[in-house]
Amino acid sequence: MTTTVARIKKAGKHFEIIVDMDAALKFRKGESSDVGAFMEGDAIYSDSGKGFRASDKDMKQSFGTTDLNEIASRIVKEGEVQTTQEHRSEKKEQKIKQVVDFLSRNAIDAQSGNPITAERIKSALEESGVNIKDVPVDKQINEIIEELSKIIPIKLETKKFKVVIPAIHTGKAYGAVNQYKEKEDWLNNGNLEVVVAVPSGLVMDFFDKLNSVTHGSATSEEIK
């Protein structure tokens, strides 16, 4: 077990709690709902290092309550959980592996059209110095490809589709198609027609999300 500090600043005041790092991170990501699993002790501090406890007045003013569990939950969810260097290094390696796995399945050599080995991709990542963020790979892949293309000839292997989204669902569905959109056309009846280029490995995920927000009412056809 690694004990650490979770903290937040609200209404100009600092609040801290002592937590089990792994349990707090699971709670933060929604993998646990048990406040007691991460709490170490039963106090909200203004400075945990000095042992200064936060006053009821400050807690009430900042959180609208003095309930320990409610405040601890909000500190972990909305604030910062301090992590160790070992944990940060492990998370970074995991994210690099996810990117390498994704690109080795979905990217090709832009000049030859051949697959690119995982070793070559990882070497290019290191050489490019691209900043891999702690967000889903598909949310940052275009930025990563842009940096890698300065080192090696690389492009994503994609499939193109024409998708028509009924007017009633365009608000929610726009976010699902926007990052892959090449062309859009708003039809007279309010429907949205878009041409998207989706990485081959994300096609099923793309349509799962699209069907979820449109309740299966969007239509599509592949463009060869």
N, C-alpha and C positions, 0 to 999 in steps of 0.2 A: 504494500500500500504506500502510495506517495501522497503526503500531506502538503497542501499548498493553500494559497489565498485566492478567493474570488472577491472582486471589488467593483464598485460602481460609484459614479459621482452624480448626484441628483440635487437640484436646487442649491448648488454651490457647496454641498456637503459630501464628505467621503464616507462610504459605508463598506465594511469588509466582513467576511466570514471565513473561518477555517474549514477546509473541505478535503475530502479524498478526491484527488485529481481525476482518476479514471471514472469514478462514479459520477462526479460533477459533469464531466464531458458527455457521458451517456445521457444524463438528464438534460443537458443543453441541446443535444441532438434529438431529443424526443424518444430515446430508446428506453427511458425509465421515467416513472412518474412519482417515485418515492423520494421525498426530500430527506427523510431520515437516513437513506442509503449513503448520501454524500456529506451530510453535516457532521462536523467534528466539534463537539461542544454545543453550548446552547446560548450563544451570545452573538449580537450584532455589534461590531466594533466601528469606531471612527478611525482607529489606528491599532490594528491587531498586534503589530510589533511591539508597541508600548503597553498593550493591554487596556487601552482606553475604549470604554464602551460608548456606543451611540446613545444619545438621550432619547427618551420617549417622545419629547417634543419634536426633535429633528426627524425621527422616523415617521411620526404622524404627518408632519408637514411635507415630507418628501414622498412618502408611499401611501398616505391616507389611512394607514393602519400601524399598529405596533405588533401585529401577529408575526411571530418568529418564522414560521414556515412560509407564509406568504412573502415576506421580505426576502428570505433566503432564496426562494424560488425565483423571484424577480432579479436578484443580483446575479444568479447563475445564468438565467435566460437572456438578460438584457445587458449585463456587464461583461467583465473580463475574467476568465479563469487562467491564472498563471500556469504555464506549463514548463517542464524541464527541457533542457537542450536535447536530451536523449529522445524525449517524446517528439519534439519538433523535427529532429533528424529522421526519425522513423516515419512520421507522417509525410515528410518530403519524399522519401524513398518510395513510399506507397503510391504517391501521386505520380511520380516519374514513371513508375512501372505501369500505371494505368494508361498514361499517355503513350508510352512505347508500345504497349499491347494494342491500343486502339489504332495507332498509325501503321503498325506492321500488318494489321488486317485490312485497313481501309485506304492506305496511301500507296502510290506507285511512283516510279521514277518518271518525271515529266518528259524526259528525253527519249528513253527507251521503252517506256510502258511496262517495265518489269517490276516485280515486287521489290521492296526495300527491306533488308534484314533488320531485325531488332537491334543488333549490335551497331549497325551504321546509324540508325535513328538515335540511339542513346548517345553515341559519340557526337553527333551533330547537335543534340540538345545541350551537351556540356560545352561544346565549342561556341555555340550561339549565345549562351548565357541567358536564355529566355527565362522569364519569371513565370514559373508554373504556380498558379494560385490554388487555394484550397476550395475550389468550386468544381462542379461536374465538368468532365473533359469536354463534352459537346458545347459548353458555354464559352470555352476559351480556345477551341481548336483552330479557328480561323487566324487568331492572333499568333498562335504557336507556329502554324504553317507559314505565315508571313515571315517570321524570324528564321525558321529553318531553311526557307527557300534561298536565303542569302548564303547558306553553307552548302546545301545539296539541292539538286533539281527534284523537287517533291511537289506532288499535288494529290488531293483527295480523289479517290474513285467514287463518283457520285451517280445517282440515278435521278432522272428528271420526271416530274409529274405535273400535270395540269389539275388543279384542285378547285372545286367550286364549293363555297361555303354559304349556306343559307343566311339571309340577312339577319335573322333573329339570333344567330350565334357568332356573328363576325367580331363582336367586342371581345369575347373570351378566346376565340380561335386565333385572332390576329397574332397574339404572342407566340402561339405554337408554330406558325408558319413564317414569321417575320425574319428569323435568323437564316432561313434557307431560301428566302424569296429572291427570285431574279426579275420577276415582272408581276405587276398587279393591275387589275382592271375592275373598277366598280361598275357593275351592270345596272341597267335602268330599274330593275326590280329590287335593288338594294343588295343583291348577292355579291359576294367577292370572288373573283376568279384570279388565281395566282398560279404562276409557274415557279416551282421549287426545285432546287438541286440538293438532294439529301445524300450524305455519305452512305455508301452501301450498307455498312454495318449498323446504321441507325434507322433504316427504313421502317422496320417493325415498331421500334420505339416511337418514331414520329407519328405513325398512323394510330398507334395505341392512344397517344396523347390527343391527337386530333379527333378521334372517334369519341373519346371521353368527354371533351368539351362541347362537341356538336351532337352528342347522343346518337352517333352513327349516321347523321343526316348529310354529311359532306360527301361529295362524289369526286372520284379521281380517275385519271387515266395516265398510264406511263407514256412518256414521249421518247420515242426511240431515236 
